[in-house]
Amino acid sequence: MIAAIDKILSEAGNDTKIVPGHGLLGNRADLTKLRDMLITARDRVEKLKSAGKSVQESVAEKPFADLDAIWGTGIINGDQYRKIFTLREI
């Protein structure tokens, strides 16, 4: 997703309208915020995996708790997102 967003951002201008698969119409700044969140989440999960944490331990640490207010209220809530992201191979 990060690579795909980077590709879109390289072609999007400040006036480009971004039509997401879910959610409201956005713009380049909105897509940049999403990319930044994904990078933050990826880096946190990599740190947990490098420390040898299991999926259950990683989820229990709530590595995205500070992101939940903005990013954890959609179709997939914060706990579900943690499980999906933590299970994914980085």
FENHU-V636100 format. One record per residue. RES is the residue in three letters. SS is DSSP state (A for helix, B for strand, O for the rest). Layout:
BEGIN
res & ss
RES & SS
RES & SS
END
This chain:
BEGIN
res & ss
MET & O
ILE & A
ALA & A
ALA & A
ILE & A
ASP & A
LYS & A
ILE & A
LEU & A
SER & A
GLU & A
ALA & O
GLY & O
ASN & O
ASP & O
THR & O
LYS & B
ILE & B
VAL & O
PRO & O
GLY & O
HIS & O
GLY & O
LEU & O
LEU & O
GLY & B
ASN & B
ARG & A
ALA & A
ASP & A
LEU & A
THR & A
LYS & A
LEU & A
ARG & A
ASP & A
MET & A
LEU & A
ILE & A
THR & A
ALA & A
ARG & A
ASP & A
ARG & A
VAL & A
GLU & A
LYS & A
LEU & A
LYS & A
SER & A
ALA & O
GLY & O
LYS & O
SER & O
VAL & A
GLN & A
GLU & A
SER & A
VAL & A
ALA & A
GLU & O
LYS & O
PRO & O
PHE & O
ALA & A
ASP & A
LEU & A
ASP & A
ALA & A
ILE & A
TRP & A
GLY & O
THR & B
GLY & O
ILE & O
ILE & O
ASN & B
GLY & A
ASP & A
GLN & A
TYR & A
ARG & A
LYS & A
ILE & A
PHE & A
THR & A
LEU & A
ARG & O
GLU & O
ILE & O
END
